[in-house]
Amino acid sequence: MKKIFIYYSLSGNGDFVASYLKEKGFDIRKVISSDKMPQNTFLRIMTGGFLAGIGHKSKLINFDNDIRDYDEIIIGSPIWNGRLSCPINSVLDNLDLNNKRLTFILYSGSGEAPKVNEKLSQKFPQSKIIHLKEPKSNIENMKTIFNEEDI
C-alpha cells in the first residue's frame, strides 16, 4: 500500500511530523503557498487567523495533485483561528480523496480544534483526525500517538 503525507508547515511542526512519517515509509509532499506571511510572530498569527477565519484559499506553488497511486493519504495542517490553514484549504479543493484511507494530522499550540473537527467530520466522515500539540516540543507524545493502528 502506497502512503503519502501532504502537509503545510509555517513554524516547522509539519516538517517535524513529515520527517517522522518518512521514517515510517510515507512519501512526503510539502505544500508551498505564494501568500507572504509577516515575519513577526504576533502579526503572523493575526494574519493567518484572520485569513483562515474568512475561508481564504492560498495560491499554491507547483502543487502536484496527482494522488492516483496512493491508497493512504495523511494531510497535515497547522490550526489557525480554530480552522485549517489557508494552503490546506486549497489542497482539499484540488484533491480527489474518494476511495482513499484518509487521516488528518492537525498541529497547534493548544492541541485542540473543535471547529475543524466538526467541519472535517462532516465533509470526510470516514477520516481519522489526530491532534498534536506542538510536535517539535512534544516528541514522546507524538511517538505515542503514531502507533501501527494510527498509520
C-alpha positions, 0 to 999 in steps of 0.5 A, spaced: 500 500 500 502 506 497 502 512 503 503 519 502 503 525 507 501 532 504 502 537 509 503 545 510 508 547 515 509 555 517 513 554 524 516 547 522 511 542 526 509 539 519 516 538 517 517 535 524 511 530 523 513 529 515 520 527 517 517 522 522 512 519 517 518 518 512 521 514 517 515 510 517 515 509 509 510 515 507 512 519 501 512 526 503 509 532 499 510 539 502 505 544 500 508 551 498 503 557 498 505 564 494 501 568 500 507 572 504 506 571 511 509 577 516 515 575 519 513 577 526 510 572 530 504 576 533 502 579 526 503 572 523 498 569 527 493 575 526 494 574 519 493 567 518 487 567 523 484 572 520 485 569 513 483 562 515 477 565 519 474 568 512 475 561 508 481 564 504 484 559 499 492 560 498 495 560 491 499 554 491 506 553 488 507 547 483 502 543 487 502 536 484 495 533 485 496 527 482 494 522 488 492 516 483 497 511 486 496 512 493 491 508 497 493 512 504 493 519 504 495 523 511 494 531 510 497 535 515 495 542 517 497 547 522 490 550 526 489 557 525 483 561 528 480 554 530 480 552 522 485 549 517 490 553 514 489 557 508 494 552 503 490 546 506 484 549 504 486 549 497 489 542 497 482 539 499 479 543 493 484 540 488 484 533 491 480 527 489 480 523 496 474 518 494 476 511 495 482 513 499 484 511 507 484 518 509 487 521 516 488 528 518 494 530 522 492 537 525 498 541 529 497 547 534 499 550 540 493 548 544 492 541 541 485 542 540 480 544 534 473 543 535 471 547 529 475 543 524 473 537 527 466 538 526 467 541 519 472 535 517 467 530 520 462 532 516 465 533 509 470 526 510 466 522 515 470 516 514 477 520 516 481 519 522 483 526 525 489 526 530 491 532 534 498 534 536 500 539 540 506 542 538 510 536 535 517 539 535 516 540 543 512 534 544 516 528 541 514 522 546 507 524 545 507 524 538 511 517 538 505 515 542 500 517 538 503 514 531 502 507 533 501 501 527 493 502 528 494 510 527 498 509 520 
